[in-house]
Amino acid sequence: MHILIALACLLAVFSMSALSAEAPREAYDLAAQKFQSDTAAAAAGVAGQIATVQGSVMAADSYIAAGQGLQGLCDTMARDPRRAYQRLTVFTVNANLRCSTVPDARDQPDVILQRQYFQSALATGDDQVGGPLLSAFSGRASLTFAHPVRNSGSMVGVAVGATDVSDLVRPVTSKTHAQRVLIAGRDGGRFELGATEPPQVPQPLDEAVNRALATGEPCPVVTLDGLAWTCAAVGRAGLVLLVAYPEHSIFAAYFAALDRQWIRSAGIVVVAVGTALLIDFLFLRRIRVAYGNAGLSGLRAVDATSRDEVDALADWSREAETNLRRLREELEVHERRRLNSERDLLTSIAETVEIRYPFLRNHGDRVGRYARQIGARLGIAGGDLDLLEFAARVHDLGKIAIADAVYLKPGRLEPIEAAQMQLHAARGGEIAGRMRTVPPQVADAIRHHHERWDGRGYPDGLAGTEIPLWSRVIAVADAYDAMTEERPYRPQPRTHDEAIQILKEGAGSQWDTTAVHAFLEVLELGTVQPKPAPMPVRRIGGTGA
């Protein structure tokens, strides 16, 4: 009889184990999702580094607009302390070399001309990224950035910047403590951080890497030789970041849950069998004999032993549920960090502009507050209102590409200088548009915040309701704050009353009348406080305080 009791207990335990098998599997899936999310966040960081280098190369447009020729462009840009590239080569649209910062042109300009990224830049007029490729000058793997140089809308040449891959990847991945970090390019180039030879991508990942290069979709998690691999596309640069960690560190929660399940299952088996045998030996045998002599039916062992096993299983289930809930919360935190990483990058660029020009200090914060109040008055709410405020706070980020000689010039700008200054709206929209997690409405709001209601604004000459509503709101908020603050092109700020009068006079020609009236209403309601009268400021060198 005791054998039948033991078999019944074993059957019950294995049935419960089968029902609870989903718990370790869910822990595995959550750990894999967290691994993919962390890798995507690291890839976004590398994309931010690449955007910084591209911004430095794109500064060539500003120098050309200011009158600099292609022949001297390399020397002029090499003197810029903010440049993020290491080497620069400039060609004409006919692919003739004009200048290079490489001694004796050891990077072989003829080889550059044959590269796919250079040919694509010439053919499409769009910025291209090439590599990773081995540099003949540095002997290290490099990324190259081909930028079509334009003057008054026409392409006049191609600027090719290069920088070592390790300088772009190491600042982002050094904090992750990954065992292996690789960069793969669509042209077949491969680079591994800390390695001296071209790496081999594990065979199971080849198809996933090619798919990520083609479509930008994330890679699955693949385990091989004790390492867990995954990858993520690096923005729209045509690159993929691959990382590998020890499998036991990535899936520690899964292995721990699996071990606990087997230990508890084994414990339940031992206790169930031992208890069944003990009860049968000490009690049930005598009880069965007595019941049999009395003509009654026998007593089942499961009726006397099931209580403790159920309680133990309930405790384990509650603990597993707590662990799963904690893993879900951690995954949500990492996902929020990934979504915010590119917005943080745009905020950092905008703050760099304000630090660069002290008279712009806190300009973005004030314009953001004004725009939020105007937007709320116009019926914008919820997440859209938050995005409008964010776009207003970073609306001037494109000024990172404007030369100081132009932006800090006192008095009226020459036509070529004004054209260079007007580039900042389009540049800001382009930078924001490259961020995969930043909505397109934000990039459009930044690009068109200098359009006019009568169609005489820039960069696209939109008129009336062709201008995005968010851009019209930012235009009013930006104009009011700029008029009432210190600027290098006028003797002193305007008073609050003067600025309001100018807004009223420009409503319907420069600004949207509805947006102007909404701003006046929030001033009357007190949700925005009028600017106090400007304090006299002593100028030094005519550049503003």
Buried (B, 14 or more C-beta within 10 A) or exposed (E): EBEEBBEBBBEBBEEBBEEBEEBBEBBBBBBBBBBBBBBBBBBBBBBBBBBBBBBBBBBBBBBBBBEBBBEEBBEBBEEEEEBBBBBBBBBBBEBEBBBBBBEEBEBBBEEBBEBEBBBBBBEEEEBBBBBBBEBEBBEBBBBBBBBBBBBEEEBBBBBBBBBBBBBBBBEBBEEBEBEBBBBBBBBEBBBBBEEEEEBEBBEEBEEBBBBBBEEBEBBEBBBEEEBBBBBBBBBBBBBBBBBBBEBEEBBEBBBEBBEBBEEBBEEBBEBBBEBBBEBBEEEBEEBBEEBEEEEEEEBEBBEBBBEEBEEBBEEBBEBBEEBBEEBEEBBEEBBEBBBBBBBEBBBEBBBEBBEBBEBBBEBBBBBBBBBBBBBBBBEBEEEBBEBBBBBBBBBBBBBBBBBEEBBBBBEEBEEBBEBBBBBBBBBBBBBBBBBBEBBEBBBBBBBBBBBBBEEEBBBBEBBEEEBBBBBBBBBBBBBBBBBBBBBBEEEEBBBBEEBBEBBBEBBEEBBBBBBBBBBBBBBEEEBBEBBEEBEEEEEEEEBBE
